[in-house]
Amino acid sequence: MTKHLLTTIRWREVYSGSAYLYGSLVDFSEDNVTFYNPRLASGKPIVRFTSRTNYQGERRSPNLPLLIAHHRYRLERQIVSEPADRVFIQIDYYNRQNEKISFEILRKGKEVFTCPAGVAFYTITVLSAGCQRVHFEEMRLYHEGELKEVAVARPLAKRYTENQLPEELNLIKPFIQLL
C-alpha cells in the first residue's frame, strides 16, 4: 500500500475559537508550538483545524484539504505531551447543513481512517487526555492507496474560418485564431 502526502498541518497562529486559551500559555517558535495549562481538563480541545471556513467573516483559508468518500487516509503526528501519551485526535465529519454525521478518535497507534459518504467538510481537533504541556510540531495527512489520474475536459476553442468571421470582429481579427 502506498501513501501520498496531501498536506502538512502546522499550528501557525490562533484564530477565533481555534484554540483553548483560558489560563493557557501558548508559545509559538519557528518550528513548533508549546502549549501549557496546568489546569486543563481531560477532553478539552487544545487546537482545531478545519477544511471549511467563512472567508468573509474569518479572513482565513481552510487548513485542511477536502477528502474523498470511502478513501483511506493516514494522519501521522509529531506531538509530544507531558505526561506522555496524554493527547488524542478527534476527526468530526459534517454534512452540508453543518450537522455532525460521524466522528473518529485516533489514539496513539491508530493513524488510519476512512472518510464516510456524505461529508461536506471535516475538522481535526487535538484533545487533552490529562496533559499539562503539549509540544506540537506538525501533523501530516496522507492518502493511502493508488492515485488515479482524472481526465479534465478542456473547453472547446472557438475558431472561425475566414468566411465565418463576423464583420464586427474585424477590429480584433489579428487576435482571433482562424482555421
OpenMM code with the backbone's topology and positions (N, CA, C; nanometers):
from openmm import Vec3, app, unit

residues = "MET THR LYS HIS LEU LEU THR THR ILE ARG TRP ARG GLU VAL TYR SER GLY SER ALA TYR LEU TYR GLY SER LEU VAL ASP PHE SER GLU ASP ASN VAL THR PHE TYR ASN PRO ARG LEU ALA SER GLY LYS PRO ILE VAL ARG PHE THR SER ARG THR ASN TYR GLN GLY GLU ARG ARG SER PRO ASN LEU PRO LEU LEU ILE ALA HIS HIS ARG TYR ARG LEU GLU ARG GLN ILE VAL SER GLU PRO ALA ASP ARG VAL PHE ILE GLN ILE ASP TYR TYR ASN ARG GLN ASN GLU LYS ILE SER PHE GLU ILE LEU ARG LYS GLY LYS GLU VAL PHE THR CYS PRO ALA GLY VAL ALA PHE TYR THR ILE THR VAL LEU SER ALA GLY CYS GLN ARG VAL HIS PHE GLU GLU MET ARG LEU TYR HIS GLU GLY GLU LEU LYS GLU VAL ALA VAL ALA ARG PRO LEU ALA LYS ARG TYR THR GLU ASN GLN LEU PRO GLU GLU LEU ASN LEU ILE LYS PRO PHE ILE GLN LEU LEU".split()
positions = [
    Vec3(0.0852, -0.1176, 0.0000),
    Vec3(0.0000, 0.0000, 0.0000),
    Vec3(0.0897, 0.1238, 0.0000),
    Vec3(0.0643, 0.2138, -0.0917),
    Vec3(0.1443, 0.3352, -0.1000),
    Vec3(0.0708, 0.4501, -0.0330),
    Vec3(0.1479, 0.5477, 0.0082),
    Vec3(0.0870, 0.6662, 0.0675),
    Vec3(0.1419, 0.7899, -0.0022),
    Vec3(0.0535, 0.8881, -0.0196),
    Vec3(0.0878, 1.0115, -0.0891),
    Vec3(0.0558, 1.1286, 0.0031),
    Vec3(0.1539, 1.2144, 0.0262),
    Vec3(0.1353, 1.3284, 0.1154),
    Vec3(0.0352, 1.4269, 0.0555),
    Vec3(-0.0709, 1.4568, 0.1303),
    Vec3(-0.1687, 1.5565, 0.0878),
    Vec3(-0.1340, 1.6944, 0.1422),
    Vec3(-0.1053, 1.7006, 0.2719),
    Vec3(-0.0735, 1.8296, 0.3325),
    Vec3(0.0022, 1.8094, 0.4629),
    Vec3(0.0750, 1.9111, 0.5004),
    Vec3(0.1397, 1.9172, 0.6308),
    Vec3(0.0652, 2.0219, 0.7122),
    Vec3(0.0157, 1.9808, 0.8277),
    Vec3(-0.0662, 2.0688, 0.9108),
    Vec3(0.0231, 2.1260, 1.0198),
    Vec3(0.0346, 2.2574, 1.0205),
    Vec3(0.1144, 2.3256, 1.1222),
    Vec3(0.0261, 2.4262, 1.1954),
    Vec3(0.0547, 2.4443, 1.3226),
    Vec3(-0.0188, 2.5397, 1.4061),
    Vec3(0.0583, 2.6710, 1.4006),
    Vec3(0.0140, 2.7620, 1.3168),
    Vec3(0.0872, 2.8860, 1.2926),
    Vec3(0.0412, 3.0024, 1.3803),
    Vec3(-0.0888, 3.0105, 1.4071),
    Vec3(-0.1428, 3.1216, 1.4844),
    Vec3(-0.2751, 3.0811, 1.5462),
    Vec3(-0.3283, 3.1665, 1.6309),
    Vec3(-0.4540, 3.1383, 1.6992),
    Vec3(-0.5647, 3.2170, 1.6308),
    Vec3(-0.6674, 3.1450, 1.5871),
    Vec3(-0.7853, 3.2073, 1.5289),
    Vec3(-0.8966, 3.2057, 1.6325),
    Vec3(-0.9985, 3.2809, 1.6089),
    Vec3(-1.1132, 3.2841, 1.6994),
    Vec3(-1.1742, 3.1448, 1.7120),
    Vec3(-1.1715, 3.0906, 1.8315),
    Vec3(-1.2317, 2.9604, 1.8568),
    Vec3(-1.1481, 2.8413, 1.8151),
    Vec3(-1.0251, 2.8630, 1.7678),
    Vec3(-0.9450, 2.7501, 1.7201),
    Vec3(-0.8581, 2.6874, 1.8286),
    Vec3(-0.8384, 2.7555, 1.9400),
    Vec3(-0.7509, 2.7030, 2.0455),
    Vec3(-0.8103, 2.7338, 2.1823),
    Vec3(-0.7753, 2.6503, 2.2797),
    Vec3(-0.8202, 2.6684, 2.4182),
    Vec3(-0.7248, 2.7666, 2.4856),
    Vec3(-0.7739, 2.8860, 2.5185),
    Vec3(-0.6864, 2.9903, 2.5696),
    Vec3(-0.7042, 3.0210, 2.7178),
    Vec3(-0.8075, 2.9707, 2.7821),
    Vec3(-0.8364, 3.0058, 2.9210),
    Vec3(-0.7267, 2.9538, 3.0139),
    Vec3(-0.6444, 3.0445, 3.0656),
    Vec3(-0.5360, 3.0067, 3.1557),
    Vec3(-0.4198, 2.9389, 3.0864),
    Vec3(-0.4142, 2.9467, 2.9548),
    Vec3(-0.3111, 2.8759, 2.8782),
    Vec3(-0.1979, 2.9694, 2.8389),
    Vec3(-0.0806, 2.9129, 2.8307),
    Vec3(0.0356, 2.9818, 2.7776),
    Vec3(0.0688, 2.9137, 2.6449),
    Vec3(0.0613, 2.9890, 2.5362),
    Vec3(0.0889, 2.9347, 2.4031),
    Vec3(0.2106, 3.0074, 2.3485),
    Vec3(0.3176, 2.9323, 2.3241),
    Vec3(0.4439, 2.9888, 2.2774),
    Vec3(0.4709, 2.9389, 2.1359),
    Vec3(0.4684, 3.0316, 2.0398),
    Vec3(0.4951, 2.9984, 1.9004),
    Vec3(0.6425, 3.0222, 1.8722),
    Vec3(0.7160, 2.9159, 1.8406),
    Vec3(0.8538, 2.9311, 1.7962),
    Vec3(0.8572, 2.9010, 1.6467),
    Vec3(0.9750, 2.9008, 1.5896),
    Vec3(0.9849, 2.8888, 1.4443),
    Vec3(0.9321, 2.7563, 1.3900),
    Vec3(0.9615, 2.6457, 1.4583),
    Vec3(0.9232, 2.5160, 1.4033),
    Vec3(0.8253, 2.4374, 1.4896),
    Vec3(0.7826, 2.4919, 1.6042),
    Vec3(0.6842, 2.4209, 1.6856),
    Vec3(0.6074, 2.5177, 1.7744),
    Vec3(0.5085, 2.4639, 1.8431),
    Vec3(0.4271, 2.5412, 1.9368),
    Vec3(0.4285, 2.4664, 2.0693),
    Vec3(0.4476, 2.5394, 2.1777),
    Vec3(0.4389, 2.4810, 2.3111),
    Vec3(0.3142, 2.5365, 2.3778),
    Vec3(0.2276, 2.4452, 2.4192),
    Vec3(0.1026, 2.4797, 2.4868),
    Vec3(0.1147, 2.4329, 2.6308),
    Vec3(0.0871, 2.5231, 2.7266),
    Vec3(0.0974, 2.4864, 2.8682),
    Vec3(-0.0253, 2.5369, 2.9433),
    Vec3(-0.0888, 2.4459, 3.0161),
    Vec3(-0.2013, 2.4806, 3.1025),
    Vec3(-0.2086, 2.3742, 3.2122),
    Vec3(-0.1672, 2.4071, 3.3346),
    Vec3(-0.1650, 2.3060, 3.4410),
    Vec3(-0.3039, 2.2626, 3.4873),
    Vec3(-0.4077, 2.3373, 3.4523),
    Vec3(-0.5426, 2.3037, 3.4966),
    Vec3(-0.6336, 2.2601, 3.3814),
    Vec3(-0.5754, 2.2157, 3.2741),
    Vec3(-0.6533, 2.1742, 3.1571),
    Vec3(-0.7225, 2.0412, 3.1847),
    Vec3(-0.8536, 2.0414, 3.1729),
    Vec3(-0.9321, 1.9207, 3.1996),
    Vec3(-0.9232, 1.8228, 3.0830),
    Vec3(-0.9428, 1.6963, 3.1125),
    Vec3(-0.9446, 1.5940, 3.0074),
    Vec3(-1.0628, 1.6187, 2.9148),
    Vec3(-1.0409, 1.5950, 2.7869),
    Vec3(-1.1468, 1.6109, 2.6884),
    Vec3(-1.1594, 1.7503, 2.6319),
    Vec3(-1.0836, 1.8459, 2.6823),
    Vec3(-1.0891, 1.9829, 2.6306),
    Vec3(-1.0070, 1.9923, 2.5023),
    Vec3(-1.0593, 2.0638, 2.4016),
    Vec3(-0.9834, 2.0802, 2.2772),
    Vec3(-0.8664, 2.1763, 2.2963),
    Vec3(-0.7520, 2.1381, 2.2453),
    Vec3(-0.6334, 2.2230, 2.2527),
    Vec3(-0.6252, 2.3103, 2.1278),
    Vec3(-0.6391, 2.2492, 2.0107),
    Vec3(-0.6389, 2.3243, 1.8851),
    Vec3(-0.7258, 2.2507, 1.7844),
    Vec3(-0.7886, 2.3274, 1.6940),
    Vec3(-0.8786, 2.2699, 1.5934),
    Vec3(-0.8404, 2.3228, 1.4551),
    Vec3(-0.8375, 2.2310, 1.3588),
    Vec3(-0.8122, 2.2646, 1.2190),
    Vec3(-0.9355, 2.2248, 1.1390),
    Vec3(-0.9666, 2.2999, 1.0334),
    Vec3(-1.0896, 2.2735, 0.9591),
    Vec3(-1.0669, 2.2785, 0.8082),
    Vec3(-1.1549, 2.2100, 0.7355),
    Vec3(-1.1459, 2.2086, 0.5892),
    Vec3(-1.2418, 2.3086, 0.5260),
    Vec3(-1.3179, 2.3825, 0.6086),
    Vec3(-1.4089, 2.4844, 0.5544),
    Vec3(-1.4080, 2.6048, 0.6470),
    Vec3(-1.3982, 2.7228, 0.5873),
    Vec3(-1.4045, 2.8464, 0.6647),
    Vec3(-1.4963, 2.9444, 0.5940),
    Vec3(-1.5365, 3.0448, 0.6663),
    Vec3(-1.6111, 3.1563, 0.6094),
    Vec3(-1.5104, 3.2689, 0.5904),
    Vec3(-1.4585, 3.2816, 0.4704),
    Vec3(-1.3515, 3.3786, 0.4477),
    Vec3(-1.3974, 3.5210, 0.4760),
    Vec3(-1.5199, 3.5514, 0.4408),
    Vec3(-1.5700, 3.6871, 0.4624),
    Vec3(-1.5730, 3.7219, 0.6112),
    Vec3(-1.6073, 3.6262, 0.6953),
    Vec3(-1.6158, 3.6523, 0.8379),
    Vec3(-1.4855, 3.6324, 0.9126),
    Vec3(-1.4027, 3.5358, 0.8690),
    Vec3(-1.2826, 3.4996, 0.9443),
    Vec3(-1.1526, 3.5475, 0.8812),
    Vec3(-1.1545, 3.5814, 0.7545),
    Vec3(-1.0363, 3.6268, 0.6808),
    Vec3(-0.9207, 3.5274, 0.6866),
    Vec3(-0.9543, 3.4008, 0.6659),
    Vec3(-0.8505, 3.2975, 0.6596),
    Vec3(-0.8977, 3.1843, 0.5698),
    Vec3(-0.8028, 3.1106, 0.5176),
    Vec3(-0.8318, 2.9970, 0.4311),
    Vec3(-0.8369, 2.8694, 0.5139),
    Vec3(-0.8979, 2.7634, 0.4616),
    Vec3(-0.9014, 2.6364, 0.5352),
    Vec3(-0.7615, 2.5792, 0.5566),
    Vec3(-0.7448, 2.5058, 0.6676),
    Vec3(-0.6168, 2.4421, 0.6990),
    Vec3(-0.6032, 2.3055, 0.6337),
    Vec3(-0.7163, 2.2435, 0.5981),
    Vec3(-0.7174, 2.1039, 0.5562),
    Vec3(-0.7705, 2.0892, 0.4142),
    Vec3(-0.7227, 1.9883, 0.3411),
    Vec3(-0.7760, 1.9616, 0.2070),
    Vec3(-0.9082, 1.8856, 0.2158),
    Vec3(-0.9803, 1.8827, 0.1061),
    Vec3(-1.1035, 1.8041, 0.1006),
    Vec3(-1.0682, 1.6565, 0.0893),
    Vec3(-1.1536, 1.5717, 0.1451),
    Vec3(-1.1331, 1.4269, 0.1401),
    Vec3(-1.2354, 1.3640, 0.0475),
    Vec3(-1.2020, 1.2472, -0.0061),
    Vec3(-1.2908, 1.1732, -0.0956),
    Vec3(-1.3559, 1.0616, -0.0159),
    Vec3(-1.4870, 1.0490, -0.0296),
    Vec3(-1.5621, 0.9474, 0.0452),
    Vec3(-1.5100, 0.8075, 0.0138),
    Vec3(-1.5065, 0.7223, 0.1154),
    Vec3(-1.4661, 0.5813, 0.1084),
    Vec3(-1.3173, 0.5621, 0.0786),
    Vec3(-1.2374, 0.6665, 0.0851),
    Vec3(-1.0928, 0.6533, 0.0671),
    Vec3(-1.0259, 0.6483, 0.2040),
    Vec3(-0.9103, 0.5794, 0.2085),
    Vec3(-0.8366, 0.5654, 0.3345),
    Vec3(-0.7287, 0.6730, 0.3430),
    Vec3(-0.7122, 0.7246, 0.4642),
    Vec3(-0.6138, 0.8288, 0.4901),
    Vec3(-0.5339, 0.7927, 0.6146),
    Vec3(-0.4141, 0.8472, 0.6227),
    Vec3(-0.3267, 0.8251, 0.7381),
    Vec3(-0.2872, 0.9620, 0.7925),
    Vec3(-0.2999, 0.9785, 0.9238),
    Vec3(-0.2609, 1.1022, 0.9905),
    Vec3(-0.1435, 1.0713, 1.0826),
    Vec3(-0.0254, 1.1172, 1.0432),
    Vec3(0.0941, 1.0989, 1.1250),
    Vec3(0.1189, 1.2286, 1.2000),
    Vec3(0.1433, 1.2172, 1.3286),
    Vec3(0.1552, 1.3375, 1.4101),
    Vec3(0.2884, 1.3413, 1.4842),
    Vec3(0.3408, 1.4606, 1.4961),
    Vec3(0.4601, 1.4854, 1.5762),
    Vec3(0.4177, 1.5775, 1.6902),
    Vec3(0.3542, 1.5150, 1.7893),
    Vec3(0.3028, 1.5858, 1.9061),
    Vec3(0.3527, 1.5115, 2.0297),
    Vec3(0.4162, 1.5834, 2.1193),
    Vec3(0.4659, 1.5248, 2.2435),
    Vec3(0.3935, 1.5931, 2.3585),
    Vec3(0.3407, 1.5126, 2.4503),
    Vec3(0.2694, 1.5698, 2.5647),
    Vec3(0.3387, 1.5325, 2.6947),
    Vec3(0.3157, 1.6124, 2.7967),
    Vec3(0.3637, 1.5835, 2.9314),
    Vec3(0.2433, 1.5835, 3.0235),
    Vec3(0.2143, 1.4764, 3.0924),
    Vec3(0.2714, 1.3431, 3.0868),
    Vec3(0.2577, 1.2815, 2.9464),
    Vec3(0.3384, 1.1805, 2.9208),
    Vec3(0.3473, 1.1204, 2.7874),
    Vec3(0.2163, 1.0554, 2.7446),
    Vec3(0.1895, 1.0618, 2.6156),
    Vec3(0.0732, 0.9982, 2.5518),
    Vec3(-0.0589, 1.0423, 2.6140),
    Vec3(-0.0729, 1.1695, 2.6429),
    Vec3(-0.1951, 1.2209, 2.7039),
    Vec3(-0.2702, 1.3159, 2.6110),
    Vec3(-0.2581, 1.2968, 2.4803),
    Vec3(-0.3393, 1.3694, 2.3827),
    Vec3(-0.3980, 1.2683, 2.2858),
    Vec3(-0.5106, 1.3034, 2.2270),
    Vec3(-0.5670, 1.2224, 2.1202),
    Vec3(-0.6282, 1.3143, 2.0165),
    Vec3(-0.6553, 1.2577, 1.9003),
    Vec3(-0.7060, 1.3334, 1.7863),
    Vec3(-0.8500, 1.2914, 1.7609),
    Vec3(-0.9368, 1.3895, 1.7395),
    Vec3(-1.0754, 1.3604, 1.7019),
    Vec3(-1.1021, 1.4222, 1.5657),
    Vec3(-1.1573, 1.3413, 1.4755),
    Vec3(-1.1954, 1.3885, 1.3429),
    Vec3(-1.3476, 1.3888, 1.3378),
    Vec3(-1.4068, 1.5066, 1.3168),
    Vec3(-1.5519, 1.5219, 1.3072),
    Vec3(-1.5890, 1.5463, 1.1619),
    Vec3(-1.6896, 1.4731, 1.1140),
    Vec3(-1.7366, 1.4861, 0.9764),
    Vec3(-1.8733, 1.5542, 0.9775),
    Vec3(-1.8929, 1.6505, 0.8869),
    Vec3(-2.0171, 1.7272, 0.8801),
    Vec3(-2.0765, 1.7199, 0.7398),
    Vec3(-2.2102, 1.7317, 0.7334),
    Vec3(-2.2768, 1.7376, 0.6034),
    Vec3(-2.2943, 1.8838, 0.5621),
    Vec3(-2.3663, 1.9066, 0.4527),
    Vec3(-2.3839, 2.0429, 0.4008),
    Vec3(-2.4664, 2.1328, 0.4917),
    Vec3(-2.5482, 2.0733, 0.5776),
    Vec3(-2.6308, 2.1508, 0.6699),
    Vec3(-2.5577, 2.1784, 0.8014),
    Vec3(-2.4279, 2.1530, 0.8051),
    Vec3(-2.3456, 2.1768, 0.9237),
    Vec3(-2.3836, 2.0854, 1.0402),
    Vec3(-2.4358, 1.9666, 1.0093),
    Vec3(-2.4717, 1.8677, 1.1111),
    Vec3(-2.3616, 1.7623, 1.1172),
    Vec3(-2.3219, 1.7263, 1.2393),
    Vec3(-2.2188, 1.6236, 1.2546),
    Vec3(-2.2785, 1.4887, 1.2172),
    Vec3(-2.2178, 1.4213, 1.1193),
    Vec3(-2.2708, 1.2921, 1.0755),
    Vec3(-2.1883, 1.1750, 1.1285),
    Vec3(-2.0638, 1.2013, 1.1668),
    Vec3(-1.9793, 1.0937, 1.2173),
    Vec3(-1.8552, 1.1540, 1.2825),
    Vec3(-1.7848, 1.0729, 1.3601),
    Vec3(-1.6568, 1.1158, 1.4156),
    Vec3(-1.5700, 0.9937, 1.4416),
    Vec3(-1.4402, 1.0177, 1.4511),
    Vec3(-1.3436, 0.9122, 1.4819),
    Vec3(-1.2433, 0.9655, 1.5822),
    Vec3(-1.1998, 0.8785, 1.6717),
    Vec3(-1.0967, 0.9119, 1.7698),
    Vec3(-0.9697, 0.8364, 1.7306),
    Vec3(-0.8605, 0.9093, 1.7155),
    Vec3(-0.7315, 0.8483, 1.6837),
    Vec3(-0.6411, 0.8608, 1.8059),
    Vec3(-0.6183, 0.7497, 1.8713),
    Vec3(-0.5265, 0.7474, 1.9854),
    Vec3(-0.3898, 0.7020, 1.9356),
    Vec3(-0.2939, 0.7000, 2.0227),
    Vec3(-0.1591, 0.6585, 1.9825),
    Vec3(-0.1646, 0.5174, 1.9262),
    Vec3(-0.1049, 0.4982, 1.8108),
    Vec3(-0.1055, 0.3675, 1.7470),
    Vec3(-0.2109, 0.3556, 1.6385),
    Vec3(-0.3176, 0.4349, 1.6447),
    Vec3(-0.4203, 0.4327, 1.5394),
    Vec3(-0.4049, 0.5593, 1.4575),
    Vec3(-0.3671, 0.5413, 1.3333),
    Vec3(-0.3426, 0.6560, 1.2473),
    Vec3(-0.4276, 0.6544, 1.1214),
    Vec3(-0.4888, 0.5418, 1.0887),
    Vec3(-0.5607, 0.5266, 0.9625),
    Vec3(-0.7100, 0.5465, 0.9848),
    Vec3(-0.7736, 0.6187, 0.8918),
    Vec3(-0.9180, 0.6380, 0.8976),
    Vec3(-0.9735, 0.6415, 0.7562),
    Vec3(-1.1040, 0.6187, 0.7447),
    Vec3(-1.1733, 0.6198, 0.6161),
    Vec3(-1.2783, 0.7291, 0.6188),
    Vec3(-1.2821, 0.8095, 0.5153),
    Vec3(-1.3795, 0.9182, 0.5067),
    Vec3(-1.5167, 0.8603, 0.4726),
    Vec3(-1.6204, 0.8877, 0.5526),
    Vec3(-1.7541, 0.8351, 0.5228),
    Vec3(-1.8207, 0.9105, 0.4075),
    Vec3(-1.9310, 0.8548, 0.3582),
    Vec3(-2.0067, 0.9180, 0.2494),
    Vec3(-2.0847, 1.0373, 0.3032),
    Vec3(-2.1113, 1.1334, 0.2175),
    Vec3(-2.1936, 1.2483, 0.2533),
    Vec3(-2.1213, 1.3580, 0.3283),
    Vec3(-1.9890, 1.3560, 0.3279),
    Vec3(-1.9121, 1.4563, 0.4017),
    Vec3(-1.8931, 1.5807, 0.3150),
    Vec3(-1.9310, 1.6960, 0.3706),
    Vec3(-1.9078, 1.8232, 0.3026),
    Vec3(-1.7791, 1.8884, 0.3536),
    Vec3(-1.7541, 1.8751, 0.4837),
    Vec3(-1.6297, 1.9247, 0.5420),
    Vec3(-1.6017, 1.8488, 0.6709),
    Vec3(-1.4815, 1.8675, 0.7251),
    Vec3(-1.4426, 1.7957, 0.8462),
    Vec3(-1.3488, 1.8825, 0.9288),
    Vec3(-1.3343, 1.8460, 1.0558),
    Vec3(-1.2395, 1.9137, 1.1437),
    Vec3(-1.1490, 1.8097, 1.2092),
    Vec3(-1.0270, 1.8499, 1.2372),
    Vec3(-0.9331, 1.7679, 1.3133),
    Vec3(-0.9001, 1.8460, 1.4400),
    Vec3(-0.9272, 1.7843, 1.5555),
    Vec3(-0.9081, 1.8505, 1.6842),
    Vec3(-0.8089, 1.7713, 1.7686),
    Vec3(-0.7121, 1.8407, 1.8261),
    Vec3(-0.6198, 1.7808, 1.9222),
    Vec3(-0.6820, 1.8025, 2.0597),
    Vec3(-0.7102, 1.6922, 2.1308),
    Vec3(-0.7783, 1.6989, 2.2599),
    Vec3(-0.6870, 1.6537, 2.3729),
    Vec3(-0.7116, 1.7095, 2.4890),
    Vec3(-0.6361, 1.6728, 2.6085),
    Vec3(-0.6896, 1.5429, 2.6665),
    Vec3(-0.5990, 1.4597, 2.7154),
    Vec3(-0.6369, 1.3391, 2.7888),
    Vec3(-0.5666, 1.3414, 2.9240),
    Vec3(-0.5617, 1.4613, 2.9836),
    Vec3(-0.4964, 1.4765, 3.1125),
    Vec3(-0.3563, 1.5325, 3.1034),
    Vec3(-0.3247, 1.6007, 2.9947),
    Vec3(-0.1904, 1.6568, 2.9793),
    Vec3(-0.1852, 1.7987, 3.0368),
    Vec3(-0.0643, 1.8439, 3.0626),
    Vec3(-0.0423, 1.9814, 3.1070),
    Vec3(0.0364, 2.0611, 3.0037),
    Vec3(0.1223, 1.9934, 2.9316),
    Vec3(0.2069, 2.0602, 2.8328),
    Vec3(0.2049, 1.9789, 2.7041),
    Vec3(0.1994, 2.0506, 2.5915),
    Vec3(0.1998, 1.9859, 2.4597),
    Vec3(0.3007, 2.0582, 2.3711),
    Vec3(0.3886, 1.9810, 2.3079),
    Vec3(0.4814, 2.0335, 2.2071),
    Vec3(0.4289, 1.9863, 2.0718),
    Vec3(0.3772, 2.0791, 1.9943),
    Vec3(0.3153, 2.0486, 1.8657),
    Vec3(0.4101, 2.0922, 1.7554),
    Vec3(0.4604, 1.9950, 1.6781),
    Vec3(0.5435, 2.0284, 1.5627),
    Vec3(0.4589, 2.0347, 1.4367),
    Vec3(0.4012, 1.9204, 1.3994),
    Vec3(0.3189, 1.9153, 1.2785),
    Vec3(0.2431, 1.7844, 1.2737),
    Vec3(0.1451, 1.7811, 1.1858),
    Vec3(0.0758, 1.6575, 1.1508),
    Vec3(0.0818, 1.6476, 0.9995),
    Vec3(0.0937, 1.5256, 0.9512),
    Vec3(0.0975, 1.5033, 0.8062),
    Vec3(-0.0193, 1.4149, 0.7676),
    Vec3(-0.0937, 1.4589, 0.6675),
    Vec3(-0.2096, 1.3845, 0.6188),
    Vec3(-0.1729, 1.3198, 0.4857),
    Vec3(-0.1863, 1.1859, 0.4807),
    Vec3(-0.1527, 1.1082, 0.3615),
    Vec3(-0.2776, 1.0411, 0.3067),
    Vec3(-0.2814, 1.0234, 0.1753),
    Vec3(-0.3827, 0.9402, 0.1102),
    Vec3(-0.3202, 0.8029, 0.0932),
    Vec3(-0.3909, 0.6986, 0.1343),
    Vec3(-0.3387, 0.5625, 0.1199),
    Vec3(-0.4002, 0.4976, -0.0023),
    Vec3(-0.3184, 0.4249, -0.0757),
    Vec3(-0.3667, 0.3558, -0.1945),
    Vec3(-0.3158, 0.4227, -0.3203),
    Vec3(-0.3603, 0.3689, -0.4305),
    Vec3(-0.3168, 0.4194, -0.5601),
    Vec3(-0.3992, 0.5410, -0.6003),
    Vec3(-0.3310, 0.6415, -0.6525),
    Vec3(-0.3998, 0.7586, -0.7055),
    Vec3(-0.4261, 0.7364, -0.8536),
    Vec3(-0.5450, 0.7719, -0.8961),
    Vec3(-0.5811, 0.7568, -1.0367),
    Vec3(-0.5832, 0.8932, -1.1025),
    Vec3(-0.5354, 0.8968, -1.2256),
    Vec3(-0.5396, 1.0223, -1.2992),
    Vec3(-0.6815, 1.0496, -1.3445),
    Vec3(-0.7206, 1.1737, -1.3325),
    Vec3(-0.8545, 1.2147, -1.3727),
    Vec3(-0.8404, 1.3033, -1.4951),
    Vec3(-0.9114, 1.2666, -1.6007),
    Vec3(-0.9080, 1.3466, -1.7223),
    Vec3(-0.9986, 1.4676, -1.7049),
    Vec3(-0.9438, 1.5835, -1.7329),
    Vec3(-1.0206, 1.7069, -1.7223),
    Vec3(-1.0494, 1.7548, -1.8633),
    Vec3(-1.1768, 1.7710, -1.8924),
    Vec3(-1.2158, 1.8152, -2.0260),
    Vec3(-1.1836, 1.9633, -2.0422),
    Vec3(-1.1165, 1.9956, -2.1510),
    Vec3(-1.0867, 2.1356, -2.1798),
    Vec3(-1.2001, 2.1939, -2.2609),
    Vec3(-1.2324, 2.3184, -2.2393),
    Vec3(-1.3377, 2.3796, -2.3199),
    Vec3(-1.2936, 2.3882, -2.4657),
    Vec3(-1.3892, 2.3789, -2.5535),
    Vec3(-1.3593, 2.3872, -2.6959),
    Vec3(-1.3087, 2.5262, -2.7311),
    Vec3(-1.2040, 2.5288, -2.8108),
    Vec3(-1.1526, 2.6572, -2.8568),
    Vec3(-1.2421, 2.7060, -2.9697),
    Vec3(-1.2838, 2.8289, -2.9605),
    Vec3(-1.3712, 2.8845, -3.0643),
    Vec3(-1.2828, 2.9377, -3.1760),
    Vec3(-1.3039, 2.8823, -3.2930),
    Vec3(-1.2255, 2.9237, -3.4090),
    Vec3(-1.3195, 2.9515, -3.5253),
    Vec3(-1.2761, 3.0391, -3.6097),
    Vec3(-1.3551, 3.0772, -3.7261),
    Vec3(-1.2733, 3.0525, -3.8522),
    Vec3(-1.3446, 3.0293, -3.9626),
    Vec3(-1.2781, 3.0330, -4.0928),
    Vec3(-1.2833, 3.1777, -4.1403),
    Vec3(-1.2085, 3.2068, -4.2430),
    Vec3(-1.2039, 3.3443, -4.2949),
    Vec3(-1.3431, 3.3924, -4.3358),
    Vec3(-1.4251, 3.3013, -4.3885),
    Vec3(-1.5590, 3.3401, -4.4354),
    Vec3(-1.6595, 3.3540, -4.3205),
    Vec3(-1.6386, 3.2822, -4.2078),
    Vec3(-1.7338, 3.2852, -4.0966),
    Vec3(-1.7163, 3.4058, -4.0058),
    Vec3(-1.6058, 3.4736, -4.0136),
    Vec3(-1.5771, 3.5820, -3.9212),
    Vec3(-1.6761, 3.6969, -3.9397),
    Vec3(-1.7527, 3.7304, -3.8342),
    Vec3(-1.8485, 3.8416, -3.8461),
    Vec3(-1.7748, 3.9740, -3.8653),
    Vec3(-1.8415, 4.0662, -3.9312),
    Vec3(-1.7806, 4.1949, -3.9614),
    Vec3(-1.7476, 4.2740, -3.8346),
    Vec3(-1.8234, 4.2517, -3.7257),
    Vec3(-1.7997, 4.3246, -3.6004),
    Vec3(-1.6643, 4.2891, -3.5384),
    Vec3(-1.6072, 4.1769, -3.5775),
    Vec3(-1.4811, 4.1317, -3.5194),
    Vec3(-1.3587, 4.1717, -3.6018),
    Vec3(-1.3755, 4.2504, -3.7049),
    Vec3(-1.2619, 4.2908, -3.7880),
    Vec3(-1.1572, 4.3682, -3.7089),
    Vec3(-1.1998, 4.4428, -3.6074),
    Vec3(-1.1070, 4.5214, -3.5273),
    Vec3(-1.0079, 4.4320, -3.4514),
    Vec3(-1.0554, 4.3181, -3.4065),
    Vec3(-0.9682, 4.2276, -3.3297),
    Vec3(-0.9285, 4.1039, -3.4103),
    Vec3(-0.9418, 4.1105, -3.5401),
    Vec3(-0.9105, 3.9978, -3.6280),
    Vec3(-0.7697, 3.9419, -3.6070),
    Vec3(-0.6676, 4.0253, -3.5825),
    Vec3(-0.5333, 3.9685, -3.5631),
    Vec3(-0.5212, 3.8786, -3.4390),
    Vec3(-0.6112, 3.8928, -3.3425),
    Vec3(-0.6033, 3.8144, -3.2190),
    Vec3(-0.6870, 3.6873, -3.2233),
    Vec3(-0.7649, 3.6682, -3.3271),
    Vec3(-0.8541, 3.5534, -3.3376),
    Vec3(-0.7862, 3.4447, -3.4194),
    Vec3(-0.7949, 3.3205, -3.3686),
    Vec3(-0.7379, 3.2084, -3.4427),
    Vec3(-0.8328, 3.1712, -3.5559),
    Vec3(-0.7793, 3.1639, -3.6728),
    Vec3(-0.8580, 3.1256, -3.7896),
    Vec3(-0.8172, 2.9867, -3.8342),
    Vec3(-0.9124, 2.9118, -3.8852),
    Vec3(-0.8830, 2.7780, -3.9368),
    Vec3(-0.8237, 2.7851, -4.0743),
] * unit.nanometer
topology = app.Topology()
chain = topology.addChain("A")
for resn in residues:
    res = topology.addResidue(resn, chain)
    for name in ("N", "CA", "C"):
        topology.addAtom(name, app.Element.getBySymbol(name[0]), res)
